[in-house]
Amino acid sequence: MIVGLANPGAEYDFTRHNVGGDAVRELAREHQRDLSVETRLRASVTTFTTPLGLITVAVPTTYMNESGAAIGPLMTRASLDDPRAVLVVHDELDLEPGRLQLKRGGGLAGHNGLRSIAGVLGTQDFVRLRVGIGKSPHKGAGADWVLKKLSGAAREELLGDVARAARALDLVTTEGLDAAMARVNGSRRD
């Protein structure tokens, strides 16, 4: 199961914080699938078959800080009970813009969406695709940095990062996590 983190609503479109949800939506589009809102799951969801089997992809319809509320119902729908079968895609302040990193487990790095998911799963032992957005050049402007609607060249760079993250997710679904990690980790914008 692949879950992309984002805030709901048009006011968050084209923001750095929504890069995880945008990457999952792009992955679904590449597989010619539409995400449909399933209210009881608190997520937009679709499934498709890959060389590695059936994959559920979802974007919670909750706010980022409440992302965990969708995880339990989504795991039940996907017949999963192992948190290690969950891959969460999220923005990462601690990586330079455009850098991707796939990893198993790890800390929460102050990310409230990850904290919410770890709280529901009872563990931090889930897979992540971290999409680097870098830190604000202005001290103390973190919320503005992640939530500011981008335009122009900054928006184009973000859209490129979303496309690269979707390709990384596709590698996971076709070649497996280890092979994808070897090809993706440390990759940057061209």
Secondary structure, DSSP 8 states (H G I E B T S, - for coil): -EEE----SGGGTT-GGGHHHHHHHHHHHHTT---EEEGGGTEEEEEEEETTEEEEEEEESS-GGGTHHHHHHHHHHTT---GGG-EEEEEETTS-TT-EEEEES---TT-HHHHHHHHHHTSS-SEEEEEE----SSTT-HHHHHHS---HHHHHHHHHHHHHHHHHHHHHHHH-HHHHHHHHTT----
